[in-house]
Amino acid sequence: MWPDSNELAWSRGRTLQGKFLEKMSNCQLSIKYPQSFNLTADYLLRILIVADIFFMTRGYAISNILEHLLFILVISRKEFREDLIFFFKSPIGISIITFFIWQLISIFWSQSDLINSIDSLWGWRKIFLIPVVWIAFKRQDDFKLIYHSLAFCSLIFCLISYAMYFFNINEFWERSAWSVMQNHSIQGVLFAFCFYTMLLYADDAYRSGDKNYKYFVFIGFGFLTNIILIGTGLSGYVSLIIFSCLLVLFFFREYIFFGLMVCSIFIVLTFISPDTPEISIGVNDIIESVFQGKFTIDESFNTSLQRLEFWINTLVIIKDHPVLGVGAGSFELAYYDVILLQGSTPASVITDNPHQQFLHIMAEYGLIGLVIFGTFIFHLWKLVRIDTLDGKIFAGLLIALVVLGFINGTLTDIVLSRVLYILAGLLVVVNFRQMPVGPTR
């Protein structure tokens, strides 16, 4: 007896259904769900880093939140933790972790309470952006996203600054045209750095035969003209001099770029500066700040001499605690003790920042802490390959911020230190000679 058509259809359906379920079962076994999720975590890590770049100049609270999310994400993922452990086995990782351990140990002799000591210690968290950026971009497939984000963010502020200047807008977002970023010094340093970076990109494009090098030159001199036309602070002018000297050093054999740079700077200074009240005021302010100063306390003491007083008093602290320092978070208390001993003077202002990065480190963490931190800077510099574009970019930034560290706290600044450590992470990505890529995911 032959089966009817309905029975045949049912039998074939069961057979097909069985084969389909078998294939689906095999397919499910081949699906690597954790890898798919890890890919999402990688992109989330990069998004948070880029967002940190955009908010660090005018959204400090948001930037702090983003950094905490970054650290939580890295610690919460097993594969990220493995990468982190792998990083800290490298020389630069060892120097970072040693510096933090020494800071923790210094809490035992700190004059400050535990909360302030931990808060001071956590203020150095930005240095951990180096391994975080390395973890996020170590495959080197899209690390230039960082450069593009930083340049785009700076360009937006540069255009806003120009608009305020030419349309006579006195204030935007509670800032003037020369300080639409965090302040005038930060704006000047970042604009000078972008000028430097754009000309390096232009040189690289020109060498490779890319005609788009003209756009890099145009944007770079847009940043330069903003500094000269609208003005900046002392740190901005000093950084511009440093970056300009480095460009001359790199381009002195490339006559086209050397001539373009020198002629353009000469033209801008000659034809714009004398006819612009703002630039003359800015230059006079710098000259006054350096040689005469501004009267800020009882109209009898200027800011430059006050900064010198900060340094002298900090040296007193170092003299009393040369090896171990006063401990994490204790600088302000130690400085107050020095002020009490010297009596009331026009410079008797309590501060938690002596405006000198290396004196500050030595005062709180002693000679041992300064040597450890110096080792960290040394290992950073060892990663620089000056014959590469990325090496030149980072070398300029590191040199500028170390030099500025002698007149400011640039290596712990809420903006400049983030830029330094984020780009240092990229330097590790590009130029890590002795360290392989690490655990693969």
N, C-alpha and C positions, 0 to 999 in steps of 0.2 A: 504494500500500500504506500503510495507516494505521499509525502507530506504536502499539505496545501501551501499556497503562496504566503499566507500569513505566518505559518510556522517557519518557512525558509527565511523570511524577512527578519523574524525575531531572532533566529539562530545566527544569521549573519550580523545582526545588530549587536548581539552579545559578543561575537567574536571580535568585531571591530572595536567595541567598547573596551574589551579586555586588552587588545593591542594598544589602544589609545592610552588607557590607564597605565599600562606598562611603560610606554614611552614617556608619559608625564612623570612617572615615578623616577625613571632614569634621569630625566631632565632636572627634576628637583634635587637629585643627588649631586648633579654637576654644578648647581647654582652655588656660588661662593658669596653668600650674603654678607659676611663680615667685610670682604674686600669692597663690595659695593658701598657699604656704610662708611668704611674708612675713606673712600674717595670723597664722600660728602663731608666728612670731618676735615679732610685736607682743604677743601674749598672754603669751608666755614672758617678755618684758621686764617686763610688768606684774606677773606672778606673782613674779618675783625682787624687784621693788620692794616689793610688799606683804610678802613674806617678810622682807625687810630691816627693815621697820618692826616686825615681831613679834619679831625676834631681837636688835634693837639694844640693848635694855635689859638682857637677861640672857644672851644668847648671843653674846658679842662675837666669838669666833672664827668662828662660823657667819655672822654678819653681814659680817665681813671677806671671807669666801669668796664670799658672795653678791654683794658689790660688785665683786669681781674678775671674777666671771662676767658681771655686767652690762656692765662695760667691754669684756670680751672679745667679748661678743655684739654690742655696738654697733660695735666696730672691725671685726669679721669680716664684717658684712653691708654690701654696697655701698650699699643704699638708706639704711641708718642712717648710714653715713659721709657721704653726701651731705647728710643732715639736719644732721649735726654741723657740717660745714663751713658750711652755711647759717646755723646758729645763731651761730657764731663771727664772722660778719660783722656781727652786731648790736652795738649799744653795750655791752650787758651782757656779751656773749660776748668782745668785744675786751678789756674790762677784766679778765676772768678769765684769758684767755690771756696778756695782758701781765704780770699778776701772777706767773704761773707762769714766764714767760720771765725775769723779773727774779730770781726765786728760783734758777733754773738758773745765771744769770750770777753770782750771789753765791757760788756754790760755788768760784769761782776765788780768792777772798780769804778763804774760810772757814778757821778754825783747826781744824775737825774733819776727820776722815778722810772719804774719798769715800763709804763705806758709810753712815756716820751722816748725812752731808749729804743723800744720796738718800732715806734713811729719813725724815728730817725733811720733805723735800719731798713725799714720798708721803703723809705724814700729812695733807696738805691735799687729798688726792684727793676728799674728800667734797664739795668745792665743785662737782665735775663731775657730781654728782647732779642739778644744775639742768638742764643740757641733756639728760641721760638721761631725766628725768621728762618734759620737754617732748616729746621724741621719742616716748615711750610713750603720752602722753595728749593730743597736740596736736589730735586731732580733736574733743576736748571732749565725747565721748559718754559717758564713764564715769569722768571724773577724780575725782568725789566718792568713788570707792572709796578713795582715799587718806585722806580725812577719816574715813570710816567705819572703816577699818582702825585708824587711830591712836586713835580714840575707843574702839573695841572693846577694843583691847589695853590701854589705860589703865584702862578699866572693869574688866577682869579683875583687874588688879593692885589696883585700889581695893577690890574685893570681897574679895580675899584679905587685904588689910590690915585691913578691917573684921572678917573672921572671926578673924584672929589676935588682934585687940584684944578682942573680946567673949568669945572662948573661952579667953583667957589663954594663947595659944600664944606662947611666948617667941621661937621661931626657926622659920622656914620657908625652905628653900632657902638656908640660911646667912645669912638676913636677918631683921631685926626688923620689926615692923608698920609703922614709919615709914620703912622703906627696903627694901621688897620689890623695888623697881626697883634700878637700879644703886647709888644711894645716896640719902640723905634729901633732899639738895638737888635732884637730878634729879627725884625723885618729886614734890617740892613744886612745882617749876616746871611739870612736865607736868600735874599735877592742877589747878594754878591756870589753866593755859592751857585745859584742858578745861572748867573752870567758865566761863571767859570765852567759849569757843566755843559751849557749850551755850546760854548765855543769848542770844547773838547769833542762834543758830538759832531759839530760842523767839520772839524778837522778830520775826524774819522770818516764821515760821509764823503768829504772831498777826496780823501785818499782812495776810497773804494769806487770813485767815479759816480757817486750819487749826486744828482743836481739839486736835491732837496737841502743840501748844506746851506743854501741861502736863507732858508726859513729858520734854521737854527741860529745863524748869525743875527738875523733880524730880532728874534725873540731874546737872544742873549743881550744884545745892546738895548733892548727895551727895558730889561732889568737894570742894566748899568745906568741908563739915562734917568730912571726913576730915582736911584740913589743920589745922583748928582743934582738933578733938578729939584726934587722934593726934599731930600735930606734924610739923614739917619742919625744914629747915635755913635759914640766913640767906637764901640765894638764893630759897628757896621763899616765905618771907614777903615779901621785897622784890618778887618777881614778882606775888604776890597783891595787894599794894598797887597796883602798876602796872596790872594788869588791872582791878582794881576802879575805879580812877580813870578808866580809859578807858571802862568801862561807864557810869559816871556821866556822862561827857562825851557819850556817844552817846545815853543814855536820859533826859537831864534834862528833855526835853519830853514824854516818854512817862510820865505820872504813874503808871500802873499798874505798869510794870516798875521804875521808879525807887523807888517806895514798897515794892514787893515785895522788891527787893534790899536796901534800907537796913533795913527792918524785920526781914528774915530774918537779916541779919548781926548786928543788934542783939540779937535773941532768942538766937541761937546763942552769942554772946560773953557775954551776961548770964546765961543759965541753965545753960549747959554748962561754960564755961571755969572759973569759980571752984570748982566742985565736982569738977573732974577733976584729979587729981594730975599726969597726964602733960602737960596743957597748961601748968600752972604751971611744971613742970620745964622744958618746952620754952622758954617765955618767959624764965624765969630764965637758961637757957643762952644765949639770944640776947643778953639784956642783959649778962650776964657777958662774953660774947665781944666785944661792942662796947665796953663801958666798962672792964671789968677784965681779961677774957681768962682762958684756962685755962693753968695751968702745964704746959708740955710739955718744956722743956729745962732740966735741972738744977733743976727746980721754981722757976725764977726768971724765966722769960720766957713770955709768953702768945701764943696763936696770932694774935690781932689785931695786936698790936705786931710780931710776927714777919712778918706779911704786909706791914705798913708798912715793915719793914726790907728785905723783898724789893724793894719799889718804889724805895726810896732807892738800893739797890745797883744796880738796873737803870738808874736815871737816871745813875749813874756810868758804866755801860757806854755809854749813849747819848751822854753828854758826850764820851767818847773816840772814838766812831765815829758822829757825828751824821748823816752823809749816806748812807753806804753800809751801815752796820751791820756786825756781826761776821761775817755770812754764814750760810747755811743750816746748821742743826744745831750752831752754835757757842755758843749761849747758855750752856750749862752750863759749858763751859771758860772763857768770859769771866767768868762769875759767880764761878768758883773763883779766878780771878786777883784779883778785887776782894776776896774774903774773905781772901786771903793778905796783901794790902796793909793791910787794916784790923786784922789780928791777931785773936786769939781773943776772941769776945764771945758772950753767950748766944744771939745770933741767927745765929751762924756755922754755918749749915746750907746745904749745897750743894743747889741745886735746878735743874731744867730748866724750871720753870714759875713765873714771878713772880706768878701769879694776877692778872694785869692784861693783858687781851688786846692792847690797843693799845701799851702799853709793850713787850710781848714782840715784837710785829711790828716796832716801830721799832728795838729793840735788835738784832734779827737782820738786818733788811732796810733799816734806815735810814729817813730821812725820805722818800726816793723810794718805798720799799716801802709805807710808811704812806699816802702820797698815792694810790698806785695802788689800794690796798685800799679807801681811802675813796671813790675814784671808783666802785668796784664797789658799795659800799653805797649810794652816791648814785643809781646807775642802778637798783638794786633798788627804792629808795623812789620813783623816778619812775614805776614801773609800778603803784604802789598807787593805786587809785581808792577813796577813803574812802567814797564813796556806795554801794558794793556790799558784799554780805556777805563775799565772798572777800577784798576789799580790807581790810575791817575786821579780819578774822581774821589776815591776814598782817601788817598794820600793827602790831597788838598784839604779835605774836610778835617782830617785828623790833625794835620799841622796847624790849621787855623784855630781849631778849638783848644789845642794844647797851648798855643801861644796866648790865646785869649784867656786861658785858665790862669794866667799870671795877673790878670786884672779883673777877673770875674769868676763865678762858679759855673763855668760852661759845661763841665762834665757831669753835673747834677741838675742843670737847668731843665725846667719842665718841658721845653720844646727842643732846644739844641741837643740835649743828651739823648732824647728819643730819636732824633734824626741820625745822630752818630751811631747809636747801637743798632738801629734798624739797618742802616747801610753796612755796619760791621757784620751783621748776619749775612748780608748778600756777599760781602767780601769772603766770608768763610765758604759760602756756596761756590763761588767762582774760583777761588784761589787756594783752597785747602790742599796743599801739596802732599802732606804726609798722611792725611786722614782720608780713608775711602768714604763712599757715600753712606755707608752704615747699613743698618737693618733695612731690608726692602720689604715693601708691603704690596 
